[in-house]
């Protein structure tokens, strides 16, 4: 059985709106971000708002951080190769 690498070709897509989730499994894993993935996602959320120079309001950072955490946990569940 060959290894599966979940790669989306974004060569011709502007990288600005993308957040790359650290792998939980595979040859490069586990990445240290998974020690506290929720904190890492919250930091990325803060960075996203700052980079775009937008006011996140009272819930924007928490909303984006929680969304990123849920995506990371869904796309990279424990025991997965991703």
Backbone as CSV, one residue per row, in Angstrom:
resi,resn,N_x,N_y,N_z,CA_x,CA_y,CA_z,C_x,C_y,C_z
1,UNK,0.843,-1.176,0.000,0.000,0.000,0.000,0.887,1.238,0.000
2,UNK,0.617,2.149,-0.884,1.408,3.374,-0.961,0.914,4.397,0.073
3,UNK,1.799,5.324,0.418,1.423,6.359,1.382,0.503,7.373,0.722
4,UNK,-0.429,7.878,1.493,-1.355,8.899,1.014,-0.911,10.250,1.556
5,UNK,-0.691,11.204,0.680,-0.320,12.548,1.093,-1.462,13.490,0.713
6,UNK,-2.174,14.035,1.698,-3.292,14.934,1.399,-2.768,16.312,0.992
7,UNK,-2.575,16.500,-0.278,-2.000,17.746,-0.777,-2.995,18.407,-1.723
8,UNK,-3.212,19.666,-1.486,-4.021,20.471,-2.396,-3.051,21.355,-3.161
9,UNK,-3.091,21.287,-4.472,-2.180,22.078,-5.291,-2.661,23.524,-5.300
10,UNK,-1.917,24.379,-4.599,-2.302,25.788,-4.534,-1.255,26.671,-5.205
11,UNK,-0.519,26.070,-6.129,0.557,26.806,-6.791,0.067,28.098,-7.437
12,UNK,-1.105,28.075,-8.024,-1.599,29.253,-8.732,-2.671,29.998,-7.938
13,UNK,-2.774,29.688,-6.665,-3.753,30.348,-5.806,-3.005,31.244,-4.835
14,UNK,-3.515,32.435,-4.640,-2.902,33.373,-3.709,-2.830,32.743,-2.321
15,UNK,-1.636,32.660,-1.744,-1.448,32.022,-0.440,-1.969,32.876,0.707
16,UNK,-2.277,34.106,0.463,-2.686,35.026,1.519,-3.848,34.529,2.375
17,UNK,-4.918,33.987,1.789,-6.058,33.578,2.633,-5.935,32.181,3.249
18,UNK,-4.826,31.479,3.052,-4.711,30.098,3.507,-4.057,29.998,4.873
19,UNK,-4.503,29.036,5.661,-3.832,28.651,6.906,-3.442,27.194,6.732
20,UNK,-2.165,26.913,6.845,-1.668,25.555,6.696,-1.690,24.876,8.065
21,UNK,-2.455,23.800,8.165,-2.540,23.061,9.423,-1.325,22.151,9.568
22,UNK,-0.731,22.116,10.749,0.426,21.238,10.940,-0.005,19.776,10.919
23,UNK,0.817,18.901,10.342,0.444,17.488,10.308,0.508,16.854,11.694
24,UNK,-0.404,15.943,11.932,-0.427,15.202,13.192,0.212,13.825,13.024
25,UNK,0.214,13.327,11.814,0.787,12.033,11.501,1.674,12.152,10.280
26,UNK,2.322,11.066,9.920,3.168,11.068,8.737,4.626,11.299,9.077
27,UNK,5.463,11.437,8.056,6.909,11.509,8.247,7.393,12.727,9.043
28,UNK,6.681,13.837,8.980,7.111,15.052,9.674,6.456,15.238,11.033
29,UNK,5.643,14.309,11.438,4.817,14.504,12.622,5.299,13.685,13.800
30,UNK,4.785,13.965,14.965,3.840,15.049,15.234,4.580,16.374,15.385
31,UNK,4.000,17.409,14.857,4.567,18.746,14.979,4.302,19.250,16.395
32,UNK,5.177,20.097,16.901,5.030,20.588,18.275,3.761,21.415,18.470
33,UNK,3.188,21.925,17.406,1.936,22.681,17.513,0.826,21.834,18.127
34,UNK,0.919,20.513,17.947,-0.118,19.626,18.474,-0.033,19.446,19.985
35,UNK,1.047,19.943,20.614,1.112,19.904,22.071,-0.028,20.710,22.678
36,UNK,-0.382,21.810,22.003,-1.533,22.625,22.404,-2.129,23.248,21.148
37,UNK,-2.835,22.439,20.382,-3.373,22.889,19.091,-4.358,24.039,19.253
38,UNK,-5.083,24.065,20.349,-6.044,25.149,20.570,-5.319,26.491,20.711
39,UNK,-4.222,26.529,21.450,-3.455,27.769,21.603,-2.843,28.181,20.271
40,UNK,-2.340,27.197,19.504,-1.753,27.506,18.203,-2.803,28.113,17.272
41,UNK,-3.996,27.535,17.261,-5.077,28.048,16.408,-5.504,29.443,16.848
42,UNK,-5.514,29.697,18.132,-5.880,31.024,18.639,-4.837,32.057,18.184
43,UNK,-3.562,31.694,18.244,-2.507,32.591,17.762,-2.660,32.878,16.278
44,UNK,-2.952,31.832,15.488,-3.157,32.037,14.047,-4.345,32.969,13.809
45,UNK,-5.412,32.803,14.600,-6.591,33.663,14.451,-6.227,35.125,14.727
46,UNK,-5.465,35.356,15.773,-5.026,36.725,16.069,-4.219,37.280,14.906
47,UNK,-3.302,36.462,14.367,-2.475,36.891,13.240,-3.314,37.219,12.014
48,UNK,-4.332,36.408,11.747,-5.192,36.660,10.586,-5.865,38.022,10.677
49,UNK,-6.388,38.351,11.842,-7.048,39.646,12.021,-6.033,40.781,11.909
50,UNK,-4.864,40.626,12.530,-3.845,41.674,12.474,-3.329,41.882,11.054
51,UNK,-3.082,40.794,10.339,-2.574,40.894,8.969,-3.524,41.651,8.056
52,UNK,-4.799,41.508,8.303,-5.793,42.155,7.445,-6.202,43.534,7.961
53,UNK,-5.632,43.899,9.115,-5.895,45.202,9.724,-7.393,45.448,9.895
54,UNK,-8.091,44.396,10.353,-9.525,44.483,10.602,-9.785,44.358,12.091
55,UNK,-10.859,44.975,12.546,-11.270,44.869,13.944,-12.065,43.580,14.109
56,UNK,-11.582,42.650,14.947,-12.294,41.385,15.111,-13.546,41.493,15.971
57,UNK,-13.741,42.635,16.605,-14.892,42.758,17.490,-14.687,41.914,18.732
58,UNK,-15.713,41.767,19.544,-15.552,41.061,20.811,-15.375,39.540,20.673
59,UNK,-15.824,38.956,19.565,-15.794,37.496,19.433,-15.020,36.981,18.226
60,UNK,-14.492,37.869,17.413,-13.868,37.450,16.148,-12.691,36.520,16.305
61,UNK,-11.778,36.836,17.213,-10.592,35.988,17.400,-11.002,34.626,17.932
62,UNK,-11.886,34.606,18.930,-12.335,33.323,19.490,-13.078,32.490,18.451
63,UNK,-13.916,33.142,17.641,-14.673,32.418,16.617,-13.732,31.777,15.600
64,UNK,-12.785,32.556,15.081,-11.853,32.024,14.082,-10.947,30.971,14.708
65,UNK,-10.466,31.221,15.925,-9.613,30.253,16.604,-10.308,28.925,16.834
66,UNK,-11.560,28.988,17.279,-12.335,27.761,17.500,-12.596,27.036,16.182
67,UNK,-12.878,27.792,15.127,-13.103,27.194,13.806,-11.844,26.483,13.322
68,UNK,-10.681,27.125,13.471,-9.428,26.489,13.065,-9.147,25.233,13.883
69,UNK,-9.428,25.296,15.193,-9.219,24.126,16.052,-10.090,22.965,15.603
70,UNK,-11.343,23.238,15.327,-12.251,22.176,14.885,-11.834,21.605,13.541
71,UNK,-11.364,22.456,12.645,-10.876,21.963,11.355,-9.649,21.082,11.550
72,UNK,-8.711,21.540,12.372,-7.495,20.756,12.619,-7.848,19.393,13.201
73,UNK,-8.733,19.374,14.184,-9.114,18.107,14.814,-9.889,17.198,13.859
74,UNK,-10.669,17.797,12.952,-11.443,17.002,11.990,-10.563,16.456,10.865
75,UNK,-9.676,17.304,10.334,-8.832,16.892,9.221,-7.670,16.015,9.675
76,UNK,-7.295,16.115,10.945,-6.149,15.369,11.469,-6.548,14.673,12.786
77,UNK,-7.459,13.718,12.736,-7.879,13.059,13.961,-6.761,12.202,14.555
78,UNK,-6.838,11.902,15.858,-5.820,11.058,16.473,-5.688,9.721,15.742
79,UNK,-4.456,9.317,15.513,-4.214,8.061,14.829,-4.237,8.161,13.308
80,UNK,-4.520,9.348,12.771,-4.565,9.485,11.322,-3.157,9.618,10.759
81,UNK,-3.048,9.512,9.469,-1.777,9.677,8.768,-1.623,11.088,8.246
82,UNK,-2.456,12.017,8.715,-2.438,13.404,8.213,-1.965,14.349,9.272
